[in-house]
Amino acid sequence: MCDAASCPEPSGMMRRLPFPPAASLTATDVAHNVIRKNNNFKIALATSAAKERALKQLKQADIEKFFDVIISRDDVKETKPNPEIFLKAAEKLNVLPSECIVIEDSSAGIRAAFNARMIAIHVVDLKEADEDILNHCYNS
């Protein structure tokens, strides 16, 4: 596994995004176009929530089956904005960080993805995209 400093820059993956590129997407866009459609993507969940809480919510929503890997704060030493959680997810998926797209709702998560040299896309949840988010995520 490479660390954030030694990982290659994100590749030409932008041409293959399964949705229109934008700095901010809604959760519905992401769920419909990435998780629920069969795009043959490897999908990981890298959450700052505790594993028990995350699994409970995934089961309630009946979407745990869509994730190949689930990494929680319980699985890492450092939390976002440290890129460890995303780098561990990439390692478990057996893909390079530069081949990953991170869909995030927080500034710390966007910064963590940027620090991991992954493509970061902001999903508006409780926080609209601010200057920090816009500076560290993919813009069309």
Salt bridges, closest charged atoms under 4 A:
GLU9 OE2 - ARG117 NH1 2.75
ASP62 OD2 - LYS65 NZ 2.98
ASP75 OD2 - LYS51 NZ 2.85
GLU104 OE2 - LYS80 NZ 2.55
ASP130 OD2 - LYS127 NZ 2.69
ASP132 OD1 - ARG111 NH2 2.25
ASP132 OD1 - HIS136 ND1 3.40
